[in-house]
Amino acid sequence: MKKLLLFFFAICSQLCALGIFAQQDSASDATRLKFKQLVDSSETYYNLGNYKKSMEVNVQILNTAFEIDDPALIHKGYRFLGYDFMALDNMEMAKTNFVKSERYAMESKNDTAIAITYMDLANLYSYEENGYKRAMRYHKKSIEKFKKINDSLSLAKAYYNTVITAFDAEKYKDGLFYLIKADQFRKKVNSLLFEAGIENLFGTFYTYKKEYDKAEKAYTKAIAIGEKEALSSELEVAYLGYSDVLYAKGEYVAAFEARKKYEEYLIANREIEKSAAANNVTSKFQIAEYQKTVEAAQQKNELQAELMKTKSRTNKFLWIFSALGLFFTVYLFYAYRRRKRLVRELQLKNKEYLRAKQESDKLAKAKAKFFSTVSHELRTPLYGVIGLSTILMENKELKKHEKDLKSLKFSADYLLALINDVLQMNKIDNQAYTDDASAFNLRELINTIVSSFEYMRLQHKNDIIVSIDPEIPILLKGSSVRLSQVLMNLLGNACKFTENGSIYVDAKIVNASEQTALIKFVVRDTGVGIAKNKLESIFNEFSQFETATQNYQGTGLGLPIVKKLLDQSNSEISVVSEPGKGSTFSFNLLFDVLQQTSQQEIAPMIDTNLLDAKKILIVEDNRINQTVTKKILEKEGVICEIAENGEVAVEMVQKNDYELILMDINMPVKNGIDATKEIRTFNKHIPIIALTAVEVDEIRYRIFDCGMNDIIVKPYDVTKFRQTIAKNLAGTVVADKTLKAI
């Protein structure tokens, strides 16, 4: 097959050379004719296997190409010599000539020459061990190039060479595709040598497929063409394949005769090769001598060309320098004009941005005012509804209306939760949420949170089981407010979606040191559970949970608040759930560990018996709220008096002795802030507690700056309300004892 490979590579060389020469408009007719004659001679000698004569002719081709200084034809001369050396198995010299051929092909910028160079490199690499993939890559590049320039004759040869490379590597399936392509070009090529080669390749393929009748037919055609045209190389290949096919078919006598024919052509072709090899040294000497002459002429031409290039470069440099100077001047002028325009545009943009910022600030203030107003206007009546319903529920005479009162209180609590959730989301989104770190007892905090759900637990007939790792330190420092918000939302959901079941609240140590403790919190229930396709959406705002049998109403903000609060603590909420089997929510939080000596940092529970017989002034303009606050305090034995606005409150404090004042903020005539400032001018010691429905963060500074001691937000938790008042009264008692001791 190697023999066949070289033979058809050479065919392509000669035919493509004629195609390139036909493109040289500068060559004279005489030179054109001479070059064609040399190419014909080279083709004849090469086909006959007379590589010595082929080399001599190829040296003349190279000489003629240098005479007319044509890189494309120089490229052809070197590649012809490369194939001569390849035929003589001198691959080193073949590669040297192919490299020179490639250099001049690129220099010529001739697409045909470049395409042929790709084909040459493919042929060269096909000879190398493990060079099949590289050879096929260059074959494909050659084919694409010939397609681009619409050179059908060269394309046919490129297909043919690719088949030979594939078959030589025993890649018959790869080669069949290109063989079919090459066969389509028989008429265009119009060469009996090409046709004989095609038949030999079909014979090779059919032999591989063991389709011996088709193989015999192909080889017979190749032999007929070869004997007619005296194509010794093709006949050698054809008779070898033909004898193998006959032998495979069991026609041993005919196979023997075909084998004898093969050996005759083999011996004749080897003699030609030996003769060529014997003259190889002489041929190489002739080429070397010629190259010396060519190199000397090239050096002279290169020197003159370099002088011309230097002069040309100098002129170009002067022109470029002048052009650059002119361009730079124009550019500076243009840049100056453009800068002035940009400055004007920037000034306009700045004015627009300033207006937009002012509008944005205005909207932000309007939004803050809106939420403040909503908070006050909704919480104030809710305070009355929740307070009165709580008081009425404790009235034994109204036992028959207990169910209605519970419904009333539930609706009020639900509305309050909605208001608180919306305001909470607004604070988180505006990054106005603050959660200062403080010391706290985790066990007491969790038990307090769980106890606040006692009513809902009993209503849904659930059990709440608390499990706290004994390894968790007694005192921790961190955001107890944030932790409370998260646990209350999760526990509230668990209570809502579980009936006749169990709810588990666990706290476990994940990692701990002397300074810090990483704690994992888990809230698990045995409730309705959540479908997998709903797990992601439950953290979306205003997303409400539904099942096939029940629609659970709610604000849809609990879990989004949980997620955002944990995001601010660099933690994540995880959920595992299965419909009908309950849900498990878990998250980790890092806290500082406090020593036991820090116990005093935790505020102790205050004895509410301190309220008994204490005289308290309630400053409140809303009559319902007056009644609610008074009734709650009177149950603790407090003596209450009412002032309907700040001005009345100042007068009453001047005339009476009170042990504490509950001061509303927003009131007609005189508000709580101004009233407190006036009271502090003549009484600096009486505890004054702000009783307000306005969001605390918005007015906290004003409250404490005017002289108030504490804040209670309406509507409030009754227990916390009593504790706050008792705490402030206890502080007064301690102060009085200190004064008496002095």
C-alpha positions in Angstrom: 0.0 0.0 0.0 2.9 2.4 0.7 4.0 1.9 -2.9 0.5 2.9 -4.0 0.5 5.8 -1.6 3.6 7.3 -3.1 2.5 6.7 -6.6 -0.7 8.7 -6.4 0.8 11.4 -4.2 3.0 12.1 -7.2 0.1 12.2 -9.6 -1.4 15.0 -7.5 1.9 16.8 -7.5 2.1 17.0 -11.2 -1.5 17.9 -11.9 -1.7 20.6 -9.2 1.5 22.1 -10.5 -0.1 22.7 -13.8 -3.0 24.4 -12.0 -0.8 26.8 -10.1 1.3 27.6 -13.1 -1.8 28.5 -15.1 -2.5 31.3 -12.6 0.9 33.1 -13.2 0.0 36.0 -15.5 3.6 37.4 -15.3 5.2 34.3 -16.9 5.9 34.5 -20.7 4.5 32.0 -23.1 7.9 30.5 -23.7 8.5 30.1 -20.0 5.1 28.6 -19.5 5.7 26.1 -22.3 9.1 25.2 -20.8 7.6 24.7 -17.4 4.8 22.5 -18.7 7.3 20.3 -20.6 9.4 19.9 -17.5 6.3 18.9 -15.4 5.3 16.3 -18.1 8.7 14.8 -18.0 8.8 14.7 -14.3 5.5 13.0 -14.2 6.6 10.4 -16.8 9.8 9.6 -15.0 8.2 9.4 -11.6 5.4 7.1 -12.9 8.0 4.8 -14.4 9.8 4.7 -11.1 12.9 6.4 -12.6 13.5 8.7 -9.6 17.0 9.7 -10.7 15.7 11.2 -13.9 12.7 12.7 -12.0 15.1 14.4 -9.7 17.1 15.9 -12.6 13.9 17.3 -14.1 12.7 18.6 -10.8 16.0 20.5 -10.3 15.4 22.2 -13.7 11.8 23.0 -12.6 13.2 24.6 -9.5 15.8 26.5 -11.5 13.1 27.8 -13.9 11.0 28.9 -10.9 13.8 30.9 -9.4 14.6 32.5 -12.7 11.1 34.0 -12.9 11.2 34.6 -9.1 7.8 33.0 -8.5 7.2 31.7 -4.9 4.3 29.5 -6.0 6.5 27.7 -8.6 9.4 27.5 -6.2 7.1 25.8 -3.8 6.2 23.2 -6.5 9.9 22.5 -7.3 10.7 21.7 -3.7 7.6 19.5 -3.2 8.4 17.5 -6.3 11.9 16.8 -4.9 10.2 15.9 -1.5 8.2 13.2 -3.2 11.3 11.9 -5.0 13.1 11.5 -1.7 10.0 10.0 -0.1 9.9 7.3 -2.8 13.5 6.5 -2.0 12.6 6.2 1.7 14.8 9.2 2.6 12.2 10.8 4.9 14.6 13.3 6.4 15.4 14.9 3.0 11.7 14.6 2.0 10.7 16.6 5.1 13.4 19.2 4.5 12.1 19.9 1.0 8.4 19.9 2.2 9.3 22.5 4.8 10.8 24.7 2.1 7.8 24.1 -0.1 5.5 25.2 2.7 7.5 28.4 3.3 7.2 29.5 -0.4 3.5 28.5 -0.5 2.8 30.8 2.4 4.9 33.5 0.8 3.0 33.2 -2.4 -0.3 33.7 -0.7 -1.7 31.4 -3.3 -4.7 29.4 -2.0 -3.9 26.5 -4.3 -0.3 26.3 -3.2 -1.4 26.4 0.5 -4.0 23.7 -0.1 -1.4 21.5 -1.7 1.0 22.2 1.2 -1.7 20.8 3.6 -1.9 17.7 1.4 1.9 17.3 1.4 2.0 17.5 5.2 -0.8 14.9 5.4 1.1 12.6 3.1 4.3 13.0 5.1 2.6 12.3 8.5 0.8 9.3 7.1 4.3 7.7 6.9 5.0 8.4 10.5 4.2 5.9 13.2 1.0 7.0 15.1 0.7 9.8 12.6 -2.8 8.8 11.3 -4.8 11.4 13.3 -2.4 14.2 12.4 -2.4 13.2 8.7 -6.2 13.0 8.5 -6.4 16.5 10.1 -4.3 18.0 7.3 -6.2 16.0 4.7 -9.4 17.6 5.9 -7.8 21.1 5.8 -6.6 20.4 2.3 -10.1 19.3 1.2 -11.8 22.4 2.7 -9.3 24.7 1.0 -9.8 23.0 -2.4 -13.6 23.3 -2.0 -13.2 27.0 -1.1 -11.2 27.7 -4.3 -13.5 25.4 -6.4 -10.7 23.3 -7.7 -12.4 20.1 -8.5 -9.4 18.3 -10.1 -7.2 18.9 -7.0 -10.2 18.1 -4.8 -10.4 14.7 -6.5 -6.7 14.0 -5.8 -7.2 15.2 -2.2 -10.0 12.7 -1.7 -7.9 10.0 -3.3 -4.9 10.7 -1.0 -7.2 10.6 2.1 -8.4 7.1 1.0 -4.9 5.8 0.7 -3.9 7.2 4.1 -7.0 5.6 5.8 -6.6 2.2 4.0 -2.9 2.1 4.8 -3.9 2.5 8.5 -6.5 -0.2 8.1 -9.3 2.4 8.7 -11.4 1.0 5.9 -14.7 2.5 7.2 -13.1 6.0 7.3 -11.6 5.5 3.9 -14.9 4.4 2.2 -16.5 7.8 2.6 -13.6 9.5 0.8 -13.3 6.7 -1.8 -17.0 7.3 -2.8 -16.2 11.1 -3.1 -13.1 10.4 -5.2 -15.0 8.0 -7.5 -17.5 10.8 -8.4 -14.6 12.7 -10.0 -13.6 10.0 -12.6 -14.9 11.9 -15.6 -13.5 15.3 -14.5 -10.0 13.9 -13.9 -10.0 11.9 -17.2 -6.9 9.9 -16.3 -6.6 6.1 -16.8 -4.0 6.1 -14.0 -6.5 7.7 -11.6 -9.2 5.2 -12.8 -6.9 2.2 -12.3 -6.0 3.5 -8.8 -9.7 3.9 -8.0 -10.4 0.3 -9.0 -7.5 -1.0 -7.0 -8.8 0.8 -3.9 -12.3 -0.6 -4.4 -10.7 -4.0 -4.7 -8.9 -3.5 -1.4 -12.1 -2.4 0.3 -14.2 -5.3 -1.0 -11.5 -7.8 0.0 -11.6 -6.3 3.5 -15.4 -6.8 3.4 -14.9 -10.4 2.0 -17.1 -9.5 -0.9 -14.8 -11.4 -3.3 -16.8 -11.2 -6.5 -16.9 -7.4 -6.3 -13.2 -7.3 -5.4 -12.3 -9.6 -8.4 -14.3 -7.3 -10.7 -12.5 -4.2 -9.5 -9.0 -5.8 -9.8 -9.8 -7.1 -13.3 -10.6 -3.6 -14.4 -7.4 -2.2 -12.8 -5.3 -4.9 -14.6 -6.9 -4.1 -18.0 -6.2 -0.4 -17.6 -2.7 -1.1 -16.3 -1.7 -3.4 -19.1 -3.1 -1.1 -21.7 -1.1 1.9 -20.3 1.9 0.0 -19.1 1.4 1.1 -15.5 3.8 -1.2 -13.7 3.1 0.1 -10.2 -0.6 -0.3 -10.6 -0.2 -3.7 -12.1 1.9 -4.8 -9.2 -0.8 -3.8 -6.7 -3.7 -5.2 -8.8 -2.1 -8.6 -9.4 -1.3 -9.0 -5.7 -4.9 -8.2 -4.7 -6.3 -10.3 -7.6 -4.3 -13.4 -6.5 -5.4 -13.0 -2.9 -9.1 -12.8 -4.0 -8.8 -15.9 -6.3 -7.1 -17.8 -3.5 -9.9 -16.9 -1.1 -12.5 -18.1 -3.6 -10.7 -21.4 -4.0 -9.5 -20.8 -7.5 -5.9 -21.9 -6.7 -4.6 -22.4 -10.3 -5.7 -18.9 -11.4 -4.5 -17.5 -8.1 -1.0 -19.0 -8.7 -0.9 -17.5 -12.2 -1.9 -14.1 -10.9 0.8 -14.4 -8.2 3.4 -15.1 -10.8 2.4 -11.9 -12.6 2.6 -9.9 -9.4 6.1 -11.2 -8.8 7.2 -10.2 -12.3 6.0 -6.6 -11.8 7.5 -6.6 -8.3 10.9 -7.6 -9.5 10.8 -5.1 -12.4 9.7 -2.3 -10.1 12.4 -3.2 -7.5 15.1 -3.0 -10.1 14.0 0.5 -11.0 14.1 1.4 -7.4 17.6 0.0 -7.0 18.8 1.9 -10.0 17.3 5.1 -8.6 18.8 4.4 -5.2 22.2 3.9 -6.7 22.0 7.3 -8.3 20.6 8.9 -5.2 24.0 10.3 -4.0 24.6 11.9 -7.4 21.2 13.4 -7.4 21.7 14.9 -4.0 25.1 16.3 -5.0 23.5 17.9 -8.1 20.8 19.5 -5.9 23.3 20.7 -3.3 25.5 22.3 -6.0 22.4 24.0 -7.5 21.3 25.2 -4.1 24.6 26.9 -3.6 24.2 28.9 -6.8 20.6 29.7 -5.9 21.6 30.8 -2.4 24.3 33.2 -3.8 21.8 34.7 -6.1 19.2 34.9 -3.3 21.7 36.7 -1.0 22.4 39.3 -3.7 18.7 39.8 -4.4 18.0 39.9 -0.6 20.7 42.6 -0.1 19.2 44.8 -2.8 15.7 44.1 -1.6 16.8 45.1 2.0 18.3 48.4 0.7 15.0 49.1 -1.0 13.1 48.1 2.0 15.2 50.3 4.2 14.6 53.3 2.0 11.0 52.5 1.8 10.8 52.1 5.5 12.4 55.5 6.0 10.0 57.2 3.7 7.1 55.4 5.3 8.3 56.4 8.8 8.4 60.1 7.7 5.0 59.9 6.2 3.6 58.1 9.3 5.3 60.6 11.7 3.8 63.5 9.8 0.4 61.8 9.7 0.5 61.0 13.4 1.4 64.6 14.2 -1.5 65.9 12.1 -3.8 63.2 13.6 -2.6 64.1 17.2 -3.4 67.8 16.6 -6.8 67.0 15.2 -7.4 64.6 18.1 -6.5 67.2 20.7 -8.9 69.7 19.1 -11.6 67.1 19.0 -10.9 65.9 22.6 -11.1 69.5 23.8 -14.5 70.0 22.0 -15.7 66.6 23.3 -14.6 67.3 26.8 -16.5 70.6 26.9 -19.6 68.8 25.6 -19.2 66.0 28.2 -18.8 68.5 31.0 -22.1 70.2 30.0 -23.8 66.8 29.8 -22.3 65.8 33.2 -23.6 69.0 34.8 -27.1 68.2 33.4 -26.9 64.6 34.6 -25.8 65.7 38.0 -28.8 68.0 38.3 -31.1 65.2 37.2 -29.5 62.8 39.7 -29.9 65.4 42.4 -33.6 65.8 41.6 -34.0 62.0 41.5 -32.2 61.7 44.9 -34.4 64.4 46.4 -37.5 62.6 45.0 -36.2 59.3 46.3 -35.6 60.8 49.8 -39.0 62.4 49.7 -40.6 59.0 48.8 -38.6 57.3 51.5 -39.7 59.8 54.1 -43.3 59.5 52.9 -43.1 55.7 53.2 -41.6 55.9 56.7 -44.4 58.4 57.7 -47.0 56.1 56.1 -45.8 53.1 58.1 -45.6 55.2 61.2 -49.2 56.4 60.7 -50.5 53.0 59.8 -48.8 51.5 62.9 -50.4 54.1 65.2 -53.8 54.2 63.6 -54.2 50.4 63.5 -52.5 49.5 66.8 -54.4 52.1 68.8 -57.9 50.6 68.2 -56.4 47.1 68.3 -55.1 47.9 71.8 -58.7 48.5 72.8 -60.1 45.4 71.1 -57.5 43.0 72.4 -57.5 44.6 75.9 -61.3 44.6 76.3 -61.7 41.1 74.9 -59.0 39.8 77.3 -60.8 41.6 80.2 -64.2 40.3 79.2 -62.9 36.7 78.8 -61.8 36.8 82.5 -65.3 37.9 83.5 -67.0 34.8 84.8 -70.4 36.4 84.3 -69.8 36.3 80.6 -69.0 32.6 80.5 -71.8 31.9 78.0 -70.1 34.4 75.5 -66.7 32.8 75.9 -66.7 31.3 72.4 -67.6 34.6 70.8 -65.0 36.5 72.9 -62.3 34.0 71.9 -63.2 34.5 68.2 -63.0 38.3 68.7 -59.6 38.0 70.4 -58.3 35.6 67.7 -59.3 38.0 64.9 -57.7 40.9 66.7 -54.5 38.9 67.4 -54.5 37.8 63.7 -54.8 41.4 62.5 -52.0 42.5 64.9 -49.8 39.7 63.6 -50.4 40.9 60.1 -49.4 44.5 61.0 -46.3 43.4 62.9 -45.2 41.1 60.1 -45.6 43.9 57.4 -43.7 46.4 59.6 -41.0 43.8 60.4 -40.5 43.0 56.7 -40.3 46.7 55.9 -37.6 47.2 58.6 -35.6 44.2 57.3 -35.8 45.3 53.7 -34.7 48.8 54.6 -31.9 47.4 56.8 -33.4 49.3 59.7 -33.7 46.1 61.8 -31.4 46.3 64.9 -30.7 43.5 67.3 -28.1 44.5 69.9 -26.3 41.6 71.5 -27.2 41.0 75.1 -26.7 38.3 77.7 -29.5 35.8 78.1 -30.3 32.3 79.4 -31.2 30.1 76.5 -33.3 27.7 78.6 -35.4 30.4 80.1 -35.8 32.1 76.7 -37.0 28.9 75.0 -39.4 28.0 77.9 -40.8 31.5 77.8 -41.4 31.3 74.1 -43.0 27.9 74.4 -45.3 29.0 77.2 -46.6 31.9 75.1 -48.2 29.3 72.8 -50.0 27.5 75.6 -53.4 28.7 74.4 -52.8 27.6 70.8 -51.4 24.3 72.0 -54.5 23.5 74.0 -56.8 24.7 71.2 -55.2 22.2 68.7 -54.6 19.5 71.4 -50.9 19.2 70.8 -47.9 18.4 73.0 -44.8 20.6 72.9 -41.6 18.8 73.9 -38.5 20.9 74.6 -35.0 19.3 74.6 -32.0 21.4 75.4 -28.5 20.0 75.3 -27.0 20.0 78.8 -23.7 21.0 77.3 -25.0 24.4 76.2 -23.6 27.0 78.6 -26.1 28.7 80.9 -25.2 32.2 79.8 -24.9 33.2 76.2 -24.4 36.6 74.5 -26.0 37.4 71.2 -29.2 38.6 69.6 -31.9 37.1 71.8 -34.5 39.3 70.0 -33.6 37.8 66.6 -33.6 34.2 68.0 -37.0 34.9 69.6 -38.4 36.2 66.3 -37.2 33.1 64.4 -38.4 30.5 67.0 -41.8 32.2 67.5 -42.5 32.2 63.8 -41.4 28.5 63.4 -43.3 27.4 66.5 -46.3 29.4 65.5 -46.4 27.6 62.1 -45.9 24.2 63.8 -48.8 24.9 66.1 -51.0 26.1 63.3 -50.4 23.1 61.0 -50.5 20.4 63.7 -53.6 19.0 65.4 -53.6 16.1 67.9 -49.9 15.7 67.5 -46.5 16.6 68.9 -44.2 19.5 68.4 -40.5 19.2 69.3 -38.1 22.1 70.0 -34.5 21.0 70.2 -31.2 22.9 70.8 -27.9 21.0 70.4 -24.2 22.0 70.5 -22.6 21.6 67.1 -19.2 23.1 68.0 -18.0 24.9 71.1 -15.0 26.6 72.6 -14.3 28.7 75.7 -15.4 31.8 73.9 -18.1 30.7 71.4 -20.8 28.1 70.9 -22.4 27.0 67.6 -25.9 25.8 68.4 -28.3 23.9 66.1 -32.0 24.7 66.6 -34.6 22.3 65.3 -38.4 22.8 65.3 -40.2 19.6 64.3 -43.9 18.8 64.1 -46.1 15.8 63.1 -48.6 18.0 61.2 -49.8 18.1 57.6 -46.4 18.4 56.0 -45.4 20.1 52.8 -45.1 18.7 49.3 -41.7 18.7 47.7 -42.7 21.1 44.9 -43.8 23.6 47.5 -40.7 23.6 49.6 -39.0 26.5 47.8 -42.1 28.7 47.5 -42.8 28.7 51.3 -40.1 31.3 51.8 -41.7 33.7 49.3 -43.5 36.7 50.7 -47.3 36.4 51.0 -47.1 32.7 50.1 -50.0 30.8 51.9 -50.0 27.1 52.5 -52.9 25.1 51.1 -53.8 21.4 51.1 -56.3 19.4 49.2 -58.7 19.5 52.2 -57.9 22.8 54.0 -56.6 26.3 53.2 -54.5 27.7 56.1 -54.9 31.4 56.2 -52.0 33.6 57.4 -50.0 36.7 56.5 -47.6 34.6 54.4 -44.7 36.6 55.9 -43.6 34.3 58.8 -41.1 32.1 57.0 -39.8 35.0 54.7 -39.0 36.9 57.9 -37.2 33.9 59.4 -35.1 33.5 56.2 -34.2 37.2 56.1 -33.3 37.3 59.8 -31.1 34.2 59.5 -29.5 35.7 56.3 -28.5 38.7 58.4 -26.8 36.3 60.9 -25.0 34.4 58.1 -27.1 31.4 58.6 -29.5 29.3 56.5 -32.8 27.7 57.2 -33.2 24.1 56.2 -36.5 22.2 55.8 -37.3 18.6 55.4 -41.0 17.6 55.0 -43.3 15.0 53.7 -47.1 15.3 53.3 -48.9 13.7 56.2 -45.8 13.1 58.3 -44.9 16.6 59.4 -42.0 19.1 58.8 -38.6 19.8 60.3 -37.0 23.2 60.2 -33.4 23.7 61.4 -30.7 26.4 61.5 -27.4 27.1 63.2 -26.5 30.3 65.2 -23.2 31.3 66.8 -23.2 32.9 70.3 -20.5 34.2 72.6 -20.1 32.2 75.9 -20.3 34.1 79.2 -18.8 33.0 82.5 -21.1 32.2 85.4 -20.1 35.5 87.0 -22.0 37.3 84.3 -25.4 36.1 85.7 -26.2 39.7 86.8 -26.3 40.7 83.1 -29.7 38.9 82.8 -32.6 40.9 84.1 -34.3 38.9 86.9 -38.1 38.5 87.0 -39.7 41.3 88.9 -42.3 40.6 91.6 -45.6 42.2 90.3 -46.9 42.5 93.9 -45.0 45.8 93.9 -48.0 47.2 91.9 -50.4 46.8 94.9 -51.6 50.2 96.2 -49.4 52.1 93.9 -50.8 55.4 92.5 -50.3 55.7 88.7 -51.3 58.4 86.3 -52.6 57.2 82.9 -52.1 59.9 80.2 -54.3 58.7 77.3 -56.7 60.5 74.9 -58.5 57.4 73.7 -61.4 56.6 76.0 -61.4 52.8 75.2 -57.7 52.6 75.8 -58.1 54.5 79.1 -60.6 51.9 80.2 -58.5 48.9 79.1 -55.3 50.2 80.8 -57.1 51.1 84.0 -58.9 47.8 84.3 -55.6 45.8 83.8 -53.9 47.8 86.5 -56.8 47.8 88.9 -56.7 44.0 88.9 -53.2 44.3 90.4 -54.5 46.7 93.1 -53.2 49.8 91.4 -54.9 53.2 92.1 -55.3 54.8 88.7 -56.1 58.4 87.6 -56.7 59.5 84.0 -55.4 62.6 82.1 -56.9 63.0 78.6 -53.9 65.0 77.2 -50.4 66.2 78.1 -51.5 69.6 79.4 -53.9 68.1 81.9 -51.2 65.6 82.9 -48.7 68.4 83.8 -51.3 70.1 86.0 -52.2 66.9 87.8 -48.5 66.0 88.5 -48.0 69.4 90.0 -51.0 69.0 92.3 -50.7 65.2 93.2 -48.1 62.7 94.2 -47.9 59.8 91.7 -45.4 56.9 91.8 -45.4 56.3 88.0 -46.8 57.9 84.9 -47.9 56.0 81.7 -47.6 58.6 79.0 -49.2 58.3 75.5 -47.1 60.0 72.8 -49.6 61.3 70.2 -52.3 63.4 71.9 -54.2 66.6 71.2 -53.5 69.9 73.0 -50.0 68.7 74.2 -48.3 65.5 73.2 -46.4 63.1 75.5 -42.9 64.3 74.5 -43.6 68.0 75.3 -45.5 67.0 78.5 -42.6 64.9 79.7 -40.1 67.7 79.1 -42.3 70.1 81.2 -42.7 67.6 84.0 -39.0 67.1 84.2 -38.5 70.8 84.9 -40.0 70.3 88.4 -39.9 66.5 89.0 -36.8 64.6 88.0 -37.4 61.3 89.8 -40.9 60.0 88.9 -40.7 57.1 86.4 -42.4 58.0 83.1 -43.1 55.1 80.7 -44.0 55.8 77.1 -47.2 54.0 76.1 -47.3 54.2 72.3 -48.6 52.5 69.2 -45.9 54.1 67.0 -42.9 52.0 65.8 -40.3 52.3 68.6 -37.2 52.6 66.4 -38.6 55.7 64.8 -39.1 57.7 68.0 -36.8 55.9 70.5 -34.3 58.7 70.6 -37.0 61.4 71.1 -38.6 59.3 73.9 -35.4 58.9 76.0 -34.1 62.3 75.1 -37.2 64.1 76.6 -36.7 62.3 79.9 -38.8 59.2 79.8 -37.5 56.0 81.5 -39.0 53.1 79.4 -41.2 52.2 76.5 -44.3 49.9 76.2 -45.6 49.4 72.6 -49.4 49.0 72.2 -51.0 46.5 72.0 -48.8 44.8 74.5 -48.5 41.5 76.2 -50.2 41.9 79.6 -47.5 40.0 81.5 -44.7 42.1 79.9 -46.8 45.2 80.6 -47.0 44.4 84.3 -43.3 43.4 84.5 -42.2 46.7 82.9 -44.2 48.8 85.3 -43.0 46.7 88.3 -39.4 47.0 87.1 -39.6 50.8 87.0 -41.3 50.9 90.4 -38.7 48.6 91.9 -36.0 51.1 90.7 -37.8 53.9 92.5 -38.0 51.9 95.7 -34.3 51.2 95.7 -33.6 54.9 95.1 -35.9 55.9 98.0 -34.1 53.5 100.3 -30.7 54.9 99.3 -31.9 58.5 99.9 -33.2 57.6 103.4 -29.9 55.9 104.2 -28.0 59.0 103.3 
